Amino acid sequence: MNGTPESGATSAVRPVRAPWWRRRTTSIVIALMAATALIATVLVVVGTFAPNGASETRAPTAPPTHGAEPEPQFTRPSDWSSYRPAVHLTPDEHWMNDPQRPFWLDGRWHYYYLYNADYPEGNGTEWYHVTSTDLVHWREEGVAIEKYENGLGDIETGSAVVDTGNTAGFGAGAVIAIMTQQHEGVQRQSLFVSTDGGYRFEPYDGNPVMDNPGEQHWRDPKIVWDDARSEWLMVLAEGHRLGFYTSPDLKSWTYRSEFARDDLGILECPELFRMSLDGDPGKTTWVLAAGVNGSAHGMTTGTAYWTGEWNGETFDARDAEPAWLDRGADFYAAVTWDDPRLSETERLGSRYALGWLNNWAYAGELPTEDWHGGIDSVVREIRLRTVDGRPTLVSAPVAALEELEGRAESLDELRVTDAASAPVPQPASDAYRLRLEVAPDPDDPAAEVRLRVREGHGAFATVGVDFEEGVAFVARDADAVAGSMPEVYREVRTAPAPLRDGVVTLDLVVDVASVEVFVNGGEHVLSSAVFGKPGANGLSIESIDGATEVVSFRLTPLSVAPVERKGR
């Protein structure tokens, strides 16, 4: 992906009542703004890195060994900039955008993202490499595929696979990356090979492996192995359609068919994979996803998906209407992957997902100082479950995130009215997780319940549930940068949130520059970049037009997970 999807996104419309920010209420904010700050500690992580010249073969760096485990730090180091996240991946400097699907090799996850070291003076991207053992803590490895090296242009989005069967002829276990290169406006697909475990790639002499047939939009190849047919399967973004191709060797590709849409703008960053439904390996279905412009569906840009069947030639969608992997303002260019260490049944039952927390409507306007382009979401675990009669990708934060959790503060059976106040625990950490169950009081049912996060100095973002409309929402029209951002930034994003067993559950992951909300066990997710005033971290709750029962409330600090920077 290398451009801006077609514009025109609008927010969902509430058909009955006026938007909450235009209604007069008698609500009283329930808050305790005072919080005790922990002593800021600079966490220095030292790694050992081998030279990464193009002609050298580099062995993986062994993880550092330590004696006693360091004490978790819940406050970011004092020399970090205001919006450097505590638990999300960012580059040290310059620009980042599209994620590239990770793979497991030699005891580590290998992940790449598009990176522009010339930003803001120069254009073009390349693949920057980071690794992890748990998908929470990351180590920088440097640029793995440089732009402009082979005369075909910069390195854009694609995918990498471990060729365990030596189908491409570069050796069993070689890492093969196929991605778009763009030169003078023409997009082609090129192949690069790594024989050192994914640290450095060399271009294939026969590039491009797919030359442009005359299309303006022809990019973002995603590749999977089709077990049933013993061949490689590619899905390619081709403007208002997705093209399907197959190959025996990753070098020669045969066109099979297309999946066309005229209601989702220019399609980008596709995904295609197979999963079991409700954990039953006897019931499998294929999932096709793409980055889209959702304005015709009351959405912004995001990741839409369809379930259906791939028969070796065509993809037949179960429903024409798309579903959404995330309904927030900022979740784009998503990638998914499975864990090859698991059994076949387990691999079909669950996958991981990761998205770019940014939006091309304001991608270069976020108020970060020492890097630009936004951040990556926390890694999610996704499963395909039947929800209200429809196969649905259900998401949850990766389990390893719980290892960052400190001691929780809990409340039970708190009743919040629109005319009284009650204290709630305040975050004492830069990043935290908040899990709660809410319901309208049966005797005096509230219309809405709202949480204010990153509150202070007149700025905050709102996470809430509109009980009457049956939706959860995130609003950031009052955050610290809303007034200087385009109108789309101030639009409210919503997701269905019906009562389940009498309650709506919310699981929030809050960092200094983002909020990710998992609704009703992850049936829907709302992810957005959010910017409070630097240092502001207040939390409050209010009930609108009636009372809300907070059945449970659990606030858990998250310790800082600093990226291990290259050369430090």
N, C-alpha and C positions, 0 to 999 in steps of 0.2 A: 504494500500500500504506500502510495507516495503523494497523495493529493487530498483535496477536501471533497467529501461526498456532497451531492446536491443539497442545497440549502432549503430552508422552509420549515424546519421542525417547529412544532407547536406543542404546548403542554396539554395534558388531558383536561377535559372540561367536566366540572361537577354540575349535573343537570338540575338539581333542585335548589340548593342554597348558594348564595354568593360565596366566593372564595373566602377562607377564614380570615385572611389579613385585611379584608374590607368590612368585616362585620364588627359591630360593637359588642363587647362582652363585658361581663362583670367579674371576669376571672381575676384571681390574685395569684401572682407567681409564687410558687413554693420553692424556697431556695435557702441554702446556706452557702454563701459565697466564700466564707473563710476556709482556707485549706493550708495545711502546713507543708511547706516545700521541703523536699529532701535535699541534702547537700549535693550539689552538682559534682560529678566525678568524671574526669576525662579517662575514657577507656582506650588504651592504646593496644592495638593488635598488631603483632609483627609477623609477617609471612616471608617465606623464602621463594624467590622467583628466578627461574632460569631465563636466559636471553630468548627472545622470540623472533629472531630473524627468519625471513621466509625460507631460507635453505636449511634451517636447523630442525632436527627432530627433537621434540620436547617430551620428556616423561612427565606424568602427573606429579604435582607437588604433594608430598606427604602432609597430612593435616598436622598442625603443630601439637606437640605434646605438652601437657601441663601437670603440675602437681595437684594441689587441691583446686577444686572448681572455684572460680572467682565468685564473689558475692554478687547477686543480681543488682543492677542499678536501674532505678525507676525514673530517674531524671536524666535527660540527655546531657552530654558533655557541654560545658559552658562555652566552648569555642565553636559550637555548631551554630549555623544560621537559624533564623527564627522559624522557618518552615521545613527544616530538614527532618524527615519522619524518624520516629523511634523504631518502628517495626516494619517499614516498607522499603523496598529496594529503590534506590536512586543512583545515578552516576555521581562521581565525585565532582564533575564539572561538565560544561558544554550541554549537549542536547541528547535526549532519548525519546524514542517512540516505539513502534510495533514490537511486541514480544514475538519470539521465534520458539516453536515448540521444543521443550526440553526432552532429553533422553538420558537413560541411566547407563553408565559405563565406568568400569574400573572403580567402583565404590563411591561414585559421586553422580549427582544430577548435573548435566551440562546444559546451560541455558544461554541463549544469545538474544540481544535486543538491538534494534537499529540505533545507531549512534553517529552523531555528527560532531567531530572534534573541531571543525572549522566554524561552528555556530558562534556568533551571529554573522560573521563576515562572509562565510562561504557556505555553499549548499552541498548536497550529496550525503549519503549514509553508508555505513559499513556495519559488519556484525561484531558487536562487542560481547565478550565471553565472560560469564561468571559461573561458578559452581557452588554446589551445596550438598550436604548429606541429609538435610531434613526439610528443605524447601522453606525454611524460615531464616536461617543464617547463611549469608552469601559471601563468597570470596571472589574478588576480581582476578581475572586471568589475562586481560588485555584484548586487543583487537585480534580476532581470528581470521577475518576475511576483509581485506582492505579495499577501499573504493578505487576506481579508476586504474586498476593494475593491469587489466588484460585488453584494454581498448574498447570494451563494450559498455562502459559507464559505471555508475555507482552501484553498490550492492543493496538491494531492497529486500522485500519480504519473500520468504519461501519456507522450506522445512528441511530438516536433517534427519537421516535415519542411519541406524547401525546395520550394515549389510552383512549379517551373520552368515548368510549362505553364499557369499561371494558372487551374487548374481551379476554385478557390474564388472567383475574381473580385476578389481584393484586389491584383492585379498580379503579373506574372511575376517570380518570385524572392522573393516574400513568404514569410516564415517563419510557418508555421501550427503552433500547439501545441494539442493536445487533451489534456485531463487531467481527472481527477476533482476535483470540488469537493464538499465534505461540509458540510451545514448541518443542525443538530439531528438528526444521525444518518442523514440521507438523502443517498445518494451519487448524483451526477449528472455527466454529461460536458459540459464547457464548451470553447469554442474561443476562443483568443486569437491575435492577429495582430501580427507585427512587420514594419515596413517599413524598419527601419534596420539590418538584418542580424542580428537576434537579440538586440540589446542591451536593448530595451524593448518590451513587449507591451501591447496594448490589448484589452479584452474585446469580443467580438462582440455586437452589439446583440440578436441572436436567441438568446442563451444561456438555458437549456442547449440544446445541439444534440441531446442525448439525455436525456430525462427518465426518472426511475426508474420501472420498471413494477411496483414493489412488492417489490423484492428487498432483503434485508438487506446482501448483499455484491454490489457492482456497480461495479467500479473498474478502474483501471490500464490504460487503453486503449493498445494499441500498434498503430501504423499503418505499412503498407508499400504501395508501388505494385505492383500485379499487372500486369506487362508483358503477359502472355498475354491478359488480358481488358480491359486499358486501364481499370482502375478501382482505387479505393482499397480496401484490405482491412484490417479491424480485428479484433483478438482482444481480448476483454474478460474479466476475471476475475469469475466469478459464483458464488462459493461453492465447491461441489464440482464445478464444471464451468467450461469456457471457452466463451464464445459468439463466433461469427463473424458479422461484418457487412460489407457492401460499400456503397460510395458513389461517385457520379461527381464530387462537389464538396466533400467533407470536411464538409458541413453537414447533408445528409440521408442517413440510414443505414438500410439494410434488413437485417433479421435473416435469416441463412441456416441456421445449424445450431449444434450444440454438441458438445463433447468432454467427456465426464463421467468422473469417477473418484471412488471412495468409499474409497480406501486411502491418500490423500495429504493429508488435512486440508483446510483452506481454501486454495484455489489463489490465488496472487497474482502480480503482475508478469510477465505472459506475454510470450512472444516468438514470432514466426512469420517465417520467412525461407526462401529457396531457396538451395541450394548444389550445386556439382558434386561428384561422388564420385570420389576419387582423382585429382583434377585433370582429369577428362575432361568437357568441356562437353557431350558427348553423353549423359552420365549425370547427370541432376540429380534432386534430391529435396528435399522441404520438411522443415524442422525446426520442431517445436513445442516450446516450453519454458515452464516456469513455476516460480515459487517455491513450495515444498511443505514439508510436514512428512513426513520420511522414516522415522518411527519403525517403521512396519510393514515397512520394508525394511532395518532395521538401520542407519539413517542418522539424522542430526539434520535440522534445517531446512536446505534447500539448493535448488539449481536442478536440476530433473529435465528430461529432454528425450526426445522421440520423433522418429524419422525416418518419413516417409510421403509421402502424396500429397494435394495440395489440387486439387480438380477444379472449383473455382468455387462449390461448395455445401457440401462436407464435407471434413474431414481424416480420412484413413484411415491409422492408424498401422501401421508394419511389424511391430512387436512390442508386445505388451501391457505387458511389463516395461519400466519406465523406465530410461534411462541417466542419468548424472550429469555435469554440466559440471565440478563440483569436489566432492570427497568429504571436504573438510576441515570443521572445526567452524564456520567463519565465511566463507561465500561466499553472499550472498543478494541478491535483487532484481537479478539480473544483467541487463545490456543487451548487445546485439551490434549491429554496424553494419559497412557496407562502405565502401570508398574510391571516391568518384565520379570521381576522377582516373584510375582504372585502366580498362583495356579491359573489355568485357563478360565475356570469358572469365576475366580476372583477378579481377573482382568476384565471379564465381560461385565462384572457387576458394579465396578466403580472406576472413575477416572479422576484426574486432577484438571483444574482449569485456572487460567490466569488472564487478566485483561489489563489494558492500558488505561489508567485513570486520568483521562483527559478527553477533550472534545475539540475537533478541528475548528469549531466556531470561535474558540478563544485560546487555542493551544499555546500560542506564543505570548499570551498576556497574563499568565499566572505570576504571582508576586514573589517567585523564588529568585534568589540573588546569585548564588554560586553555581547553579545548574538550571536547565530549562527543559521543558517538554513534559512535565508532570512526573508521575510515579507509577509503579506497578501495584496492582491490587495485591492483597494477601492471596496466597494460593488457596483454592477451594477444593474440596472433595465433592464430586457430583455423582449422583445415582439417578437412574431412570425409574420413576415410580408412577403408578396410576393415581392421579389427583383429579377428583371430580370427573372421572370417566375418561381422562385424557393422559397419555404418556407424557410425563413432565420431568425435566431435569431439575432435581432438587439439590441444593447447594448447602455446604457447611464449611466454615473455616477449617483449614487443614489441622489434623489432630495435634501435630507438633507445636502449634501455636499455644496450646495449653501449657507447654513447658515453660513459657514466659510468664505464666500467671503467678502472682503473689497471693497474699492472704485476702480473701474476699470479705466485703462488708455486705450484710444481708438484712432485708426487711421482709416481713410477712404480713399480709392482710392489712395493708395501709389503705385507708379511705381518703380520697382527695376530692374536695368539693370546690365549687367555684366561689365560695365565700369564706374559706378558712385556709390556714396555712399549716404545713407540717414539715419538719426537717427531713432531708434526704442526705445520705452520705455524699461527700464531695471527693472528686478525684485528687489524689496526691501524687499521681504519676503522669508523665507526658502522654502516654498511650494507655488505653484501658479497654476493658470489655464489660459491657453492661447487658445483662440478661434479665428480662422481666416478662411477666404475664399481666395483662390488663383486660378489664371488662367493664361495661357500663353497669353502674349500680342498679339493681333491680327496682329499688324504690324511687330513685331519682336519677334516671339514666342520663349520662352525659352525651352530648353530641360528639365531642372529641376529647382526646387526651393528647397533650403536647409535652415534649421534652425539649429543653433548650440545652444545647451542647456548645462547648468552647465559648461560654458566655463570660462577658466582662467588658467594661469600658464602652457599653452601649452596643456591642456587636454580639451576635450569636447565630447559630443555625438551628433549625427546628426539625425534629423527628416526631411524627405523631401518627395517631390512628383516628380516622373519621369513622365512628361507629355507624352513623346513619347511612353513609355511602358504602361502607364495607371496604375501605381502602386504607393502607398505610401511606405515608408521604414524607418527603424530605423537602424542606424549603430553605433556601439560603439567601433570600432577598434582604436579610438583615445582617449578613456576615460582613467581615471587615473590608472586603474588596467589591462587594456587590454593586456599589454605586459607580464604579469605574469600569465595569464589565459590560459586554453586550447584553441586550435584553434576554436572550436565550438563557443566560446564566441565572436570571432571577425567576425563571419559570419553575413551578412546583412539579416534582416528579412523583408519581403514584404507582402503587401495586395493589392488586387484590389482597384483602386481609379479612376474610370472613371469620367469625367466631368458630374455633375448633374446640370441642369439649368445653364450650362456655367461655373461652378466653382467646385473645390474640397474643401470640408470643413474638417478642422482638429480641434479637441477639445483635447488639451493636459492637463493632470494632471501631474505636475512635482513636485517631492519631492527630498529630498537630496540623495536618493538611488534608485530612480525608475522614469520611464517615461511610462505613459499609453496614447496611442493615439487612439482616436475614430474617424474613417474615415467616411465621408459622412453620418453623423447622426447616426453613430454606425453600419453601415452595416458590417464593419470589425473593429477589434481592434488589436493594436500592443502594447503588454506590455512587458517591459524588466527592469531588474535591471540595473541601471546606476550609475557609481561612478565618479564624478568629483574630482578635488583636494579639500581637505577640505576647506570650505569657499568660493569656486569659484561658482559664480552664474550668469555669463554673458550670454547674449542672443544676437544673431546676425542672420542676414538673408542674403542670397546671391542667385543670379540668375545665371544660367549656360547656356552659349551659346544662349543668347538672353534675353529678358525682361519678367518679371513676373508682373502681376497686383495683388496687394494685395487689394482685394475688401473691406475687413474689417479685423480689427486686434483689439482684445480686451484682454488685460492683466489684470488679477484679482488676487490680493494676497489672500492666504488662511491662516486663523489664525491657530495657533497651537492647535491640539486636543490631549492633553496628555492623555495617558492611566492612569486611576486611579489605582495605584498599591496597591496590598494587603499589609496591615500592615503599610502603610505610612500615 
